[in-house]
Amino acid sequence: MPLFFFFFFCLATGQTWFPASHHTALRPPKMLAELLNSYNIYPPLSARSPLPALYLPLGYSVLILGYVLGPGSIRGFAISSALLLLALQRPRFTAGDVVQDYCLSGVSIVFLLNYLDHGTAGGGPRYFGRADHPLPRPVGREDNRTWAQKLKWSLSLTATVRGIGWGWQVKGVPAHPNAEQSRFRFVVGKAVEVVWRTALKGAAVYVLGFCRVVAQASGTAPLTGWLLDSVACWCVVVWSFNTIGAANAAGAAVTVLLGVCEPWAWPPVFGDLGTAWSVRQAWGTTYHQQMRRTFQQPGIRLARLLGFKKGSFSSRYLQLYSAFFISFATHWFQSYTVSRSDQGEFAFFMAQPVVISIEDFVAWVWKRSVAPKQRRRRSLAWLELYAGYVWTIAAFTITVRPIMRGWTDTGMVGSGGPDEVVALRLGSKHGATYFGG
């Protein structure tokens, strides 16, 4: 088992423990990109057409149509095929901006996965309303008698990615301390959150620009370069957290202001950083759970199809690896749309289940080796906690590097608005000044 994890980690991260001739052969995403490019499946980046204005509205309309019509063999095949064809057309177009192309190109794939999840099952999901004040009778697809009711139910289903208020709410959603706030106070609070998150990601981009210039300088010592590279990795993490957080806060403010949603429907997007004492915890509790159901359901269905018992070792790890594989595949598609190659998505996302498997194994050995009574001692509990924090920081510092380099090289980080452009330029300028003495 440890040898398998070691081999898979090497394969995922593309480490140079293998000979150079084999190193290239062990990069399936790169091979797939080269195959698509060699057969001219998609035009070169410079020859892409402008993204049609109706591209995303058309995909969303097809998804809504699928929900309204309900399940059925012919309907399911037709809607799935339409969504798949729309998704496969996305690399032919550009919105004229790297960030928009990367972020929005995955939406069509999410439409398809969501339809396969919610639109092909019998009764479909049911709406319960607030957890503390549920509806007297949950509303499912079969409860909608008129086309207007079906449309309203379908629109509501697409309004949440974490299932807030529905029977399929995902695990790991943080407690909502502001659920009882008035609309005005909630909107103001979210507007303030947009401001400070924008400032944080700008600061992260500034430090990233500074570190990269200094690290690339010819006179930088290897250890200094490695430390600067590590700081740059965490700058990308901070940028990612606050980019997602700012977008979520803006969406919450606008929908609550317009009366589309109530404050209770927008719990915090991230969990407490203190809960990230392991990589599993970081992904399952601390990080946003926006795509948890979307990426997890195919693995759950596959486990059932194969007859794996719920909660068994086989079922749990099949779901773990398949969820990260689907996440990788979606992000790889986004990367291919903007660069016609893999930009570290395979190395990063497929390293995560390997790291989680290793930490699960170590935790299992630890629990078998230390008596429960000893582990309850305060000193040992603190040791476990801080060892977990160190492990988590080290694991992400190593595995984030490939995608950090890819995202910065393609302009993903540092071009998401005038604030980021200015911050990156300032950081690079000050880094060059610092190195020049």
PAVEXVO-764448 format. One line per 4 residues: number of its first residue (from 1); for each residue x, y, z of C-alpha. Coordinates in nm, 3 decimals, decimal comma. Layout:
<rs>
NUM = X/Y/Z ~ ...
</rs>
This chain:
<rs>
1 = 0,000/0,000/0,000 ~ 0,270/0,261/0,085 ~ 0,447/0,180/-0,245 ~ 0,123/0,243/-0,432
5 = 0,081/0,580/-0,262 ~ 0,445/0,670/-0,338 ~ 0,407/0,578/-0,705 ~ 0,077/0,762/-0,740
9 = 0,218/1,071/-0,569 ~ 0,511/1,071/-0,812 ~ 0,271/1,032/-1,104 ~ 0,042/1,309/-0,978
13 = 0,309/1,564/-0,895 ~ 0,540/1,479/-1,184 ~ 0,843/1,458/-0,957 ~ 1,181/1,391/-1,116
17 = 1,247/1,068/-0,925 ~ 1,191/0,897/-1,259 ~ 1,426/0,910/-1,559 ~ 1,355/1,200/-1,794
21 = 1,234/0,975/-2,075 ~ 0,972/0,821/-1,848 ~ 0,888/1,147/-1,677 ~ 0,712/1,287/-1,986
25 = 0,530/0,961/-2,052 ~ 0,369/0,969/-1,709 ~ 0,168/1,287/-1,775 ~ -0,170/1,176/-1,918
29 = -0,318/1,530/-1,920 ~ -0,025/1,658/-2,125 ~ -0,064/1,367/-2,367 ~ -0,438/1,434/-2,403
33 = -0,377/1,804/-2,470 ~ -0,114/1,719/-2,731 ~ -0,352/1,469/-2,893 ~ -0,632/1,725/-2,918
37 = -0,389/1,983/-3,053 ~ -0,232/1,747/-3,308 ~ -0,569/1,658/-3,460 ~ -0,682/2,023/-3,459
41 = -0,992/1,938/-3,258 ~ -0,995/2,298/-3,140 ~ -0,850/2,611/-3,302 ~ -0,530/2,773/-3,168
45 = -0,581/3,027/-2,891 ~ -0,524/3,313/-3,131 ~ -0,794/3,186/-3,368 ~ -1,076/3,149/-3,114
49 = -1,404/3,325/-3,183 ~ -1,566/3,569/-2,939 ~ -1,789/3,392/-2,688 ~ -2,151/3,419/-2,804
53 = -2,357/3,630/-2,566 ~ -2,620/3,358/-2,541 ~ -2,378/3,071/-2,470 ~ -2,424/3,054/-2,090
57 = -2,793/3,159/-2,096 ~ -2,855/2,879/-2,348 ~ -2,684/2,622/-2,124 ~ -2,878/2,743/-1,821
61 = -3,204/2,730/-2,016 ~ -3,136/2,371/-2,122 ~ -3,070/2,278/-1,758 ~ -3,395/2,444/-1,645
65 = -3,581/2,270/-1,928 ~ -3,446/1,936/-1,810 ~ -3,562/2,001/-1,454 ~ -3,906/2,119/-1,570
69 = -3,966/1,821/-1,800 ~ -3,856/1,571/-1,536 ~ -3,688/1,231/-1,572 ~ -3,729/0,999/-1,866
73 = -3,500/0,794/-2,089 ~ -3,545/0,997/-2,406 ~ -3,562/1,332/-2,226 ~ -3,257/1,246/-2,017
77 = -3,054/1,147/-2,321 ~ -3,157/1,458/-2,514 ~ -3,087/1,705/-2,233 ~ -2,756/1,536/-2,137
81 = -2,641/1,532/-2,500 ~ -2,729/1,900/-2,546 ~ -2,541/2,001/-2,232 ~ -2,241/1,786/-2,326
85 = -2,224/1,932/-2,677 ~ -2,244/2,286/-2,537 ~ -1,963/2,212/-2,291 ~ -1,739/2,067/-2,563
89 = -1,780/2,382/-2,772 ~ -1,644/2,612/-2,502 ~ -1,268/2,589/-2,595 ~ -1,356/2,733/-2,938
93 = -1,450/3,066/-2,782 ~ -1,297/3,336/-2,566 ~ -1,447/3,608/-2,351 ~ -1,131/3,811/-2,407
97 = -1,010/3,764/-2,051 ~ -0,807/3,475/-1,904 ~ -0,982/3,480/-1,567 ~ -1,331/3,481/-1,720
101 = -1,239/3,207/-1,967 ~ -1,095/2,987/-1,693 ~ -1,370/3,038/-1,436 ~ -1,670/3,031/-1,669
105 = -1,559/2,742/-1,893 ~ -1,629/2,496/-1,612 ~ -1,987/2,616/-1,566 ~ -2,118/2,414/-1,862
109 = -1,965/2,096/-1,716 ~ -2,125/2,172/-1,379 ~ -2,461/2,217/-1,558 ~ -2,423/1,866/-1,700
113 = -2,321/1,708/-1,369 ~ -2,602/1,883/-1,182 ~ -2,858/1,764/-1,435 ~ -2,736/1,405/-1,411
117 = -2,763/1,436/-1,032 ~ -3,097/1,612/-0,985 ~ -3,275/1,579/-1,318 ~ -3,262/1,207/-1,388
121 = -3,385/1,067/-1,054 ~ -3,747/0,980/-0,985 ~ -3,895/1,228/-0,737 ~ -3,602/1,463/-0,739
125 = -3,485/1,672/-0,442 ~ -3,731/1,825/-0,199 ~ -3,735/2,180/-0,066 ~ -3,772/2,207/0,314
129 = -3,703/2,577/0,374 ~ -3,518/2,693/0,685 ~ -3,382/2,413/0,903 ~ -3,524/2,573/1,220
133 = -3,858/2,666/1,056 ~ -3,922/2,398/0,791 ~ -4,224/2,399/0,564 ~ -4,521/2,194/0,688
137 = -4,483/1,979/0,377 ~ -4,159/1,966/0,175 ~ -4,199/2,045/-0,195 ~ -4,073/1,789/-0,447
141 = -4,102/1,764/-0,823 ~ -4,423/1,561/-0,803 ~ -4,592/1,835/-0,595 ~ -4,578/2,082/-0,883
145 = -4,900/2,064/-1,083 ~ -4,869/2,361/-1,315 ~ -4,588/2,462/-1,550 ~ -4,540/2,780/-1,348
149 = -4,488/2,576/-1,030 ~ -4,244/2,347/-1,207 ~ -4,049/2,645/-1,338 ~ -4,033/2,809/-0,994
153 = -3,917/2,482/-0,835 ~ -3,651/2,436/-1,104 ~ -3,521/2,793/-1,069 ~ -3,500/2,749/-0,691
157 = -3,305/2,427/-0,737 ~ -3,039/2,607/-0,941 ~ -3,015/2,896/-0,693 ~ -2,804/2,699/-0,444
161 = -2,491/2,490/-0,493 ~ -2,476/2,366/-0,133 ~ -2,841/2,263/-0,106 ~ -2,929/2,524/0,158
165 = -3,296/2,469/0,243 ~ -3,313/2,145/0,045 ~ -3,305/1,783/0,148 ~ -2,962/1,740/-0,011
169 = -2,772/2,008/0,185 ~ -2,407/1,907/0,180 ~ -2,197/1,834/0,486 ~ -1,950/2,085/0,619
173 = -2,166/2,397/0,584 ~ -2,059/2,635/0,866 ~ -2,302/2,765/1,127 ~ -2,473/3,087/1,020
177 = -2,436/3,356/1,290 ~ -2,612/3,623/1,080 ~ -2,919/3,425/0,976 ~ -3,151/3,650/1,182
181 = -3,009/3,981/1,059 ~ -3,227/4,230/0,878 ~ -3,180/4,258/0,504 ~ -3,013/4,597/0,537
185 = -2,757/4,488/0,796 ~ -2,683/4,168/0,607 ~ -2,627/4,352/0,278 ~ -2,402/4,610/0,445
189 = -2,202/4,335/0,614 ~ -2,153/4,151/0,285 ~ -2,051/4,472/0,109 ~ -1,786/4,529/0,377
193 = -1,672/4,168/0,330 ~ -1,628/4,227/-0,043 ~ -1,405/4,526/0,037 ~ -1,174/4,353/0,286
197 = -1,151/4,034/0,079 ~ -1,060/4,241/-0,227 ~ -0,791/4,416/-0,024 ~ -0,656/4,082/0,102
201 = -0,630/3,928/-0,242 ~ -0,465/4,246/-0,369 ~ -0,208/4,220/-0,091 ~ -0,150/3,854/-0,178
205 = -0,092/3,942/-0,544 ~ 0,150/4,219/-0,442 ~ 0,356/3,978/-0,229 ~ 0,341/3,719/-0,508
209 = 0,485/3,967/-0,759 ~ 0,757/4,069/-0,516 ~ 0,857/3,710/-0,432 ~ 0,864/3,588/-0,791
213 = 1,092/3,867/-0,910 ~ 1,335/3,815/-0,624 ~ 1,323/3,433/-0,652 ~ 1,401/3,446/-1,024
217 = 1,702/3,672/-0,978 ~ 2,030/3,502/-1,065 ~ 2,197/3,589/-0,736 ~ 1,927/3,442/-0,510
221 = 2,050/3,154/-0,293 ~ 1,871/2,819/-0,349 ~ 1,728/2,810/0,003 ~ 1,607/3,170/-0,025
225 = 1,452/3,091/-0,362 ~ 1,271/2,790/-0,215 ~ 1,137/2,997/0,075 ~ 1,020/3,272/-0,160
229 = 0,854/3,011/-0,378 ~ 0,676/2,871/-0,072 ~ 0,551/3,217/0,022 ~ 0,429/3,259/-0,336
233 = 0,235/2,932/-0,304 ~ 0,049/3,058/0,000 ~ -0,015/3,389/-0,173 ~ -0,202/3,193/-0,440
237 = -0,398/3,011/-0,165 ~ -0,492/3,345/-0,005 ~ -0,582/3,485/-0,347 ~ -0,803/3,183/-0,423
241 = -0,980/3,195/-0,085 ~ -1,059/3,564/-0,108 ~ -1,151/3,562/-0,478 ~ -1,413/3,296/-0,404
245 = -1,513/3,467/-0,080 ~ -1,557/3,807/-0,244 ~ -1,767/3,661/-0,527 ~ -1,984/3,474/-0,276
249 = -2,031/3,785/-0,061 ~ -2,123/3,993/-0,366 ~ -2,376/3,730/-0,476 ~ -2,527/3,722/-0,127
253 = -2,553/4,101/-0,109 ~ -2,717/4,137/-0,451 ~ -2,971/3,853/-0,413 ~ -3,075/3,959/-0,062
257 = -3,096/4,325/-0,165 ~ -3,323/4,235/-0,458 ~ -3,538/4,011/-0,239 ~ -3,451/3,695/-0,431
261 = -3,308/3,529/-0,117 ~ -3,329/3,568/0,260 ~ -3,015/3,615/0,474 ~ -3,049/3,261/0,618
265 = -2,989/3,116/0,270 ~ -2,632/3,250/0,266 ~ -2,427/3,088/0,545 ~ -2,050/3,159/0,548
269 = -1,872/3,014/0,245 ~ -1,567/2,898/0,444 ~ -1,529/2,718/0,772 ~ -1,302/2,815/1,060
273 = -0,930/2,797/0,971 ~ -0,872/2,634/1,309 ~ -1,048/2,319/1,183 ~ -0,777/2,256/0,921
277 = -0,570/2,017/1,135 ~ -0,546/1,772/0,844 ~ -0,570/1,785/0,466 ~ -0,897/1,592/0,484
281 = -1,034/1,849/0,729 ~ -0,910/2,137/0,514 ~ -1,102/2,010/0,213 ~ -1,409/1,875/0,394
285 = -1,470/2,146/0,654 ~ -1,253/2,456/0,612 ~ -1,266/2,505/0,235 ~ -1,585/2,597/0,053
289 = -1,825/2,310/-0,014 ~ -1,971/2,463/-0,331 ~ -1,888/2,167/-0,554 ~ -1,900/1,892/-0,291
293 = -2,224/1,731/-0,407 ~ -2,147/1,786/-0,776 ~ -1,810/1,608/-0,761 ~ -1,904/1,348/-0,498
297 = -2,226/1,205/-0,642 ~ -2,070/1,014/-0,937 ~ -1,843/0,827/-0,694 ~ -2,136/0,745/-0,465
301 = -2,335/0,607/-0,757 ~ -2,039/0,409/-0,884 ~ -1,985/0,257/-0,538 ~ -2,351/0,151/-0,529
305 = -2,327/0,008/-0,880 ~ -2,025/-0,200/-0,780 ~ -2,206/-0,324/-0,471 ~ -1,971/-0,163/-0,217
309 = -2,120/-0,142/0,129 ~ -2,191/0,212/0,250 ~ -1,913/0,333/0,478 ~ -1,678/0,050/0,381
313 = -1,310/0,106/0,301 ~ -1,371/0,046/-0,071 ~ -1,668/0,281/-0,086 ~ -1,499/0,564/0,105
317 = -1,180/0,565/-0,097 ~ -1,354/0,515/-0,430 ~ -1,556/0,827/-0,351 ~ -1,244/1,013/-0,238
321 = -1,040/0,943/-0,551 ~ -1,330/0,982/-0,794 ~ -1,432/1,320/-0,644 ~ -1,083/1,460/-0,686
325 = -1,057/1,306/-1,032 ~ -1,375/1,484/-1,143 ~ -1,247/1,805/-0,985 ~ -0,919/1,763/-1,171
329 = -1,096/1,687/-1,500 ~ -1,313/1,998/-1,468 ~ -1,017/2,221/-1,383 ~ -0,808/2,062/-1,659
333 = -1,083/2,147/-1,908 ~ -1,078/2,505/-1,781 ~ -0,700/2,514/-1,819 ~ -0,715/2,369/-2,170
337 = -0,963/2,639/-2,265 ~ -0,716/2,916/-2,179 ~ -0,378/2,754/-2,253 ~ -0,429/2,437/-2,460
341 = -0,233/2,245/-2,194 ~ -0,233/2,128/-1,835 ~ -0,122/2,401/-1,593 ~ -0,063/2,187/-1,286
345 = -0,423/2,077/-1,227 ~ -0,340/1,707/-1,250 ~ -0,042/1,739/-1,016 ~ -0,237/1,936/-0,756
349 = -0,580/1,775/-0,751 ~ -0,469/1,413/-0,789 ~ -0,206/1,456/-0,518 ~ -0,477/1,545/-0,265
353 = -0,640/1,199/-0,228 ~ -0,293/1,045/-0,203 ~ -0,197/1,283/0,077 ~ -0,530/1,216/0,252
357 = -0,476/0,840/0,220 ~ -0,131/0,872/0,377 ~ -0,259/1,080/0,667 ~ -0,548/0,838/0,720
361 = -0,298/0,551/0,740 ~ -0,073/0,740/0,984 ~ -0,374/0,832/1,200 ~ -0,485/0,468/1,200
365 = -0,139/0,351/1,312 ~ -0,129/0,620/1,580 ~ -0,467/0,522/1,721 ~ -0,367/0,155/1,724
369 = -0,036/0,233/1,894 ~ -0,151/0,474/2,166 ~ -0,412/0,381/2,421 ~ -0,728/0,599/2,417
373 = -0,670/0,695/2,781 ~ -0,325/0,832/2,695 ~ -0,454/1,018/2,390 ~ -0,704/1,200/2,609
377 = -0,421/1,359/2,804 ~ -0,408/1,729/2,733 ~ -0,040/1,735/2,639 ~ -0,084/1,453/2,388
381 = -0,400/1,610/2,245 ~ -0,207/1,936/2,183 ~ 0,072/1,737/2,021 ~ -0,176/1,573/1,781
385 = -0,332/1,909/1,697 ~ -0,012/2,097/1,623 ~ 0,142/1,802/1,441 ~ -0,169/1,808/1,223
389 = -0,129/2,179/1,151 ~ 0,238/2,134/1,056 ~ 0,151/1,839/0,830 ~ -0,129/2,031/0,657
393 = 0,088/2,337/0,593 ~ 0,374/2,121/0,462 ~ 0,144/1,914/0,238 ~ -0,014/2,217/0,073
397 = 0,320/2,398/0,044 ~ 0,448/2,106/-0,165 ~ 0,139/2,020/-0,368 ~ 0,027/2,376/-0,451
401 = 0,352/2,456/-0,638 ~ 0,261/2,314/-0,982 ~ -0,077/2,487/-1,003 ~ 0,068/2,808/-0,854
405 = 0,322/2,825/-1,136 ~ 0,062/2,738/-1,396 ~ -0,190/2,996/-1,279 ~ 0,069/3,273/-1,253
409 = 0,228/3,188/-1,590 ~ -0,108/3,203/-1,769 ~ -0,208/3,527/-1,597 ~ -0,486/3,374/-1,388
413 = -0,346/3,536/-1,075 ~ -0,280/3,905/-1,115 ~ -0,522/3,990/-1,395 ~ -0,858/3,958/-1,221
417 = -0,937/4,328/-1,231 ~ -0,750/4,661/-1,217 ~ -0,671/4,614/-0,847 ~ -0,482/4,289/-0,914
421 = -0,300/4,431/-1,217 ~ -0,177/4,729/-1,015 ~ -0,084/4,511/-0,716 ~ 0,118/4,270/-0,931
425 = 0,303/4,553/-1,106 ~ 0,383/4,723/-0,777 ~ 0,503/4,400/-0,621 ~ 0,722/4,317/-0,919
429 = 0,859/4,671/-0,931 ~ 0,943/4,676/-0,560 ~ 1,094/4,327/-0,587 ~ 1,322/4,441/-0,867
433 = 1,414/4,752/-0,667 ~ 1,489/4,541/-0,359 ~ 1,710/4,302/-0,556 ~ 1,885/4,585/-0,735
437 = 1,976/4,731/-0,400
</rs>
